[in-house]
Amino acid sequence: MQEILLVLCAYCLGSIPTSVWVSKGFFGIDIRDYGSGNAGATNTFRILGPRWGSFVMICDVLKGFFSVKLAALLPEFSSEIALLNMQLILGIAAVIGHIFPVWADFKGGKGVATLFGLVIGISPWTALACSGVFLLVLYLTRFVSLSSILASVAFPVFILVIFNVDNHIYRGFAVTVALLVILTHQKNIGRIIKGGESKVPIFKKRDRRRRKDQDS
């Protein structure tokens, strides 16, 4: 029963729609009506600028991180594998909450930042390595979508090859994450190939009133 309650808590934590509340509370708009229509950090960067985009990204990462740490509220686990599996369940519940937030009509973001927070909570060195890939690609291309894709692809590489994590469930999770991120970014991949993908205005202010025109 405790496990079920914590999973529900993790889902509710992930459901906190940071970008929606920020856009409505400070700008009088719904972020989902502008830009890509996505309630995530990337669209917030594009519409509200880097300051608010960074704030939303940090909050979304923390949702995944703290959801994993909820496992500490349970009695002692029989093994490290049992603890890791419970952390994965809680983290995944938070990611689902971010994608389908109960507090925002079940219309959220893609969950990449929350997923990253999950990885930080479980294996911080892997998260650091993936963030290095993300930042390098972002610096070189200014494409958040491409940065997310390549960082996600690097995730199972680090798990399977570099750090050699001895947990088959975690390994399967890493491979699944990479495949899902690629699948959910198919439109972005198509736009990158065609030269139509939007770049994140890291050093520039953008018009936050630009209407919905792309998926993020």
Buried (B, 14 or more C-beta within 10 A) or exposed (E): EEEEEBBEBBBBBBBBBBBBBBBBEEBEBBBBEBBBBBBBBBBBBBBBBBEBBBBBBBBBBBBBBBBBBBBEEBEEBEEEBEBBBBBBBBBBBBBBBBBBBBEBEEBBBBBBBBBBBBBBBBBEEBBEBBBEBBEEBBEEBBBBBBBBBBBBBBBBBBBBEEEEBEBEEBBEBBBEBBEBBBEBBEBBBEBBEEEEBBBBBBEEEBEBEEEEEBBB
